[in-house]
Amino acid sequence: MDPSSTSYIGHANSASRLPQSLALASWAILPPLHTLVLSNGMCIGSDTNNQDEYDTVIGLLVDALAYRILHLHVRLDSLLLVMQLNGVYHVHNQVLFRKYLRVKLLVHEFETITFSHVPRAQNHYVDTIANNILD
């Protein structure tokens, strides 16, 4: 299967844990048949206001491009982030805006890319990855 011509699904999630206030980004990429291509995650450090969601998307997009995946449907459980990435809402926070611009630069590397919202319960695979890393 040629990764550059196949349409993949990317699931992204961020998690935080109290009382440590640790934030974590995790993601997974699957082809249409839902066999795992890759999963990854990183500890971001302190829990931050929506910055972890942007870091998650950036990590997902960088990994997808490293695997020559050029057609991607990104599913996120953050409706705010989806609305910002789809141009419905503006990003006013300067720190978030820099991350938003980084995502937009990465988006231009794909032939097709979409961002859609999924309820957290349907994003359970990457939620499990996140919780395992935090544990």
C-alpha positions as semicolon CSV with decimal commas, in nm:
position;residue;x (nm);y (nm);z (nm)
1;M;0,000;0,000;0,000
2;D;0,155;0,330;-0,113
3;P;0,128;0,568;0,184
4;S;0,129;0,878;-0,033
5;S;-0,188;0,779;-0,220
6;T;-0,389;0,615;0,061
7;S;-0,623;0,814;0,283
8;Y;-0,539;0,768;0,652
9;I;-0,720;0,851;0,974
10;G;-0,532;1,028;1,252
11;H;-0,666;1,025;1,608
12;A;-0,520;1,281;1,846
13;N;-0,575;1,334;2,216
14;S;-0,424;1,524;2,502
15;A;-0,453;1,433;2,865
16;S;-0,357;1,585;3,195
17;R;-0,318;1,441;3,539
18;L;-0,367;1,613;3,872
19;P;-0,209;1,683;4,122
20;Q;0,113;1,673;3,914
21;S;-0,043;1,897;3,647
22;L;0,131;1,697;3,377
23;A;0,008;1,726;3,021
24;L;0,057;1,465;2,755
25;A;-0,004;1,448;2,381
26;S;-0,078;1,116;2,211
27;W;-0,180;1,020;1,860
28;A;-0,235;0,722;1,633
29;I;-0,253;0,688;1,255
30;L;-0,461;0,416;1,090
31;P;-0,539;0,333;0,727
32;P;-0,900;0,271;0,620
33;L;-0,881;-0,094;0,734
34;H;-0,792;0,028;1,086
35;T;-0,466;-0,162;1,123
36;L;-0,235;0,054;1,329
37;V;0,037;0,230;1,127
38;L;0,191;0,414;1,419
39;S;0,116;0,552;1,761
40;N;0,319;0,802;1,953
41;G;0,303;1,040;2,243
42;M;0,506;1,281;2,448
43;C;0,496;1,436;2,791
44;I;0,459;1,811;2,746
45;G;0,524;1,906;3,106
46;S;0,292;2,145;3,281
47;D;-0,075;2,134;3,195
48;T;-0,146;2,432;2,971
49;N;-0,460;2,597;2,840
50;N;-0,517;2,435;2,494
51;Q;-0,145;2,434;2,415
52;D;-0,133;2,059;2,465
53;E;-0,403;2,009;2,201
54;Y;-0,199;2,204;1,947
55;D;0,119;2,014;2,041
56;T;-0,074;1,691;1,984
57;V;-0,182;1,793;1,633
58;I;0,170;1,912;1,548
59;G;0,315;1,577;1,659
60;L;0,055;1,385;1,458
61;L;0,116;1,588;1,141
62;V;0,496;1,565;1,170
63;D;0,476;1,185;1,212
64;A;0,232;1,151;0,921
65;L;0,463;1,347;0,692
66;A;0,763;1,141;0,807
67;Y;0,571;0,832;0,689
68;R;0,489;1,005;0,357
69;I;0,118;1,013;0,441
70;L;-0,032;1,289;0,227
71;H;-0,407;1,223;0,271
72;L;-0,521;1,249;0,632
73;H;-0,850;1,285;0,819
74;V;-0,769;1,411;1,169
75;R;-1,019;1,334;1,443
76;L;-0,998;1,539;1,762
77;D;-1,204;1,545;2,078
78;S;-1,146;1,921;2,119
79;L;-1,430;2,098;1,941
80;L;-1,263;2,436;1,999
81;L;-0,946;2,321;1,823
82;V;-1,144;2,176;1,531
83;M;-1,335;2,503;1,493
84;Q;-1,010;2,703;1,500
85;L;-0,833;2,477;1,250
86;N;-1,134;2,486;1,018
87;G;-1,140;2,868;1,028
88;V;-1,472;2,901;1,211
89;Y;-1,316;3,057;1,524
90;H;-1,015;3,291;1,543
91;V;-0,718;3,227;1,771
92;H;-0,662;3,531;1,993
93;N;-0,400;3,401;2,238
94;Q;-0,049;3,482;2,109
95;V;0,107;3,155;2,227
96;L;-0,173;2,950;2,074
97;F;-0,159;3,157;1,755
98;R;0,207;3,060;1,701
99;K;0,113;2,694;1,738
100;Y;-0,186;2,747;1,508
101;L;0,047;2,893;1,243
102;R;0,280;2,592;1,280
103;V;-0,016;2,360;1,216
104;K;-0,121;2,565;0,913
105;L;0,232;2,543;0,769
106;L;0,228;2,165;0,812
107;V;-0,120;2,142;0,656
108;H;0,020;2,280;0,330
109;E;0,242;1,970;0,299
110;F;-0,063;1,742;0,261
111;E;-0,257;1,682;-0,059
112;T;-0,580;1,648;0,141
113;I;-0,641;1,699;0,510
114;T;-0,954;1,746;0,718
115;F;-1,020;1,810;1,085
116;S;-1,334;1,673;1,249
117;H;-1,467;1,648;1,602
118;V;-1,532;1,314;1,771
119;P;-1,665;1,268;2,123
120;R;-1,400;1,171;2,376
121;A;-1,561;0,826;2,419
122;Q;-1,493;0,752;2,051
123;N;-1,129;0,855;2,083
124;H;-1,059;0,576;2,333
125;Y;-0,755;0,426;2,157
126;V;-0,535;0,734;2,193
127;D;-0,687;0,806;2,535
128;T;-0,553;0,467;2,645
129;I;-0,209;0,551;2,503
130;A;-0,210;0,882;2,692
131;N;-0,310;0,726;3,022
132;N;-0,049;0,451;2,988
133;I;0,226;0,708;2,935
134;L;0,105;0,920;3,229
135;D;0,097;0,613;3,454
